[in-house]
Amino acid sequence: MTKIRPIGIKADRNKRIVTIDWDDGTSCDYSFAGLRAICPCVECQGGHDKMGKPADKELLRTAVDENLNLESVEAVGSYAITFVWSDGHFAGIFAWDYLYNACQD
């Protein structure tokens, strides 16, 4: 099985979205608030027993937080990225498959 990989990642702070272009030709836009809302870290998920679930696609689409800003995006090895948010949160490791599956209908 071939893993999906990003070929481009762009953060637009004016539009407040992160765009990821995937190697299968698809492109996904993720709002800052949506990404923060679906953070996969243990704190945000509510404990270790709730880890590993797919992203809540509805929450990704509907989350709103006009005060939240993206401070930086950092690579985590070759398999994920992490976001540093203006609210001080930075613990979520967003694996490529988690992000890709989150934007698929």
N, C-alpha and C positions, 0 to 999 in steps of 0.2 A: 504494500500500500504506500503510495506516494503522499507525503505530507504537503499540504498547501503552504506556500511561503509568500511573504510580502515582497513586492519589488519596488515599492515606494511608500513612504509615510510622510504626510505633511500636516502640520498643525496650523490652522488659520485662526489667530486670536481675535480677529475682527468678526468673523462668522461664528466663532466659538465651536469649531468642529475639528476633528482629526479625520483625515481621509487616508485610507489605506488601499493601495492598488495591489491586487493579488496576482500571482503568477498564472492563474487560470483565466485571466482577462477581466475579472470582476473588480469593481471598485466599491468601497463602502465608506459612508460618512457616519461618524459617531459624534454626537454632541458631547461637549465637555460634561454637562450634568448627567447625561446618560451613562457615560463611562464611569464617572464617580459613583453613580448609583448601583452599578453592577460590579463593583470592585470585588474580586474573588478572594481577598485576604480573609484570614480566620476571624479577625475582629468584625469585619463587615458582614461576613456570612453567619456569624453567631455561634461559632465554635467549630472544633475539628470534625465533629460528626455531621456537619452540614456542608463540608467542603466537597469539591469535585462535581457539583451540579452544573448543568448548562446555565448560561446567562439568561436572565429574565428579559426576553425580547420586548415585552410590553413596557417594562420599566426603562429599558434602554431608549425606547422611542418617546416616552412621555415625561421623563424626569425633567424638571426645571429648577435651575438655581442660578439666578442672574448675578449673584455675587461671587460665584466660583470661577476661578481662572486657572489656567494651566501654566505652571512655572517651568517645567521641563519634561522631556521624554528621554528615557534612558534605556539602552539595550540591556537585556538579561541574557547573557550568553548568545546563542544563535536560535533560541527557541521562544523568546518572549520579549516584552517591553514592560516598563513600569512608568507610571506617571507621578510627578510631584505636583500636588495641588496647592492652591493658595490657602486652603483651610489647614495645611500642615500635614495632610495625609500623604504617605508615600509607600505603603506596605504592599499594595496589590501587585502581583506578578501576573500579567495578562499574556497567557500563552497564545501562540498564533492560532491554534485550532479553536480556542475559546472565543477569540475575537472574530474569526471567520464565521463560525457557526452562529454567533450572536446576530450577524447581519443577514443571514440567509432566511428567506421566507419558507 
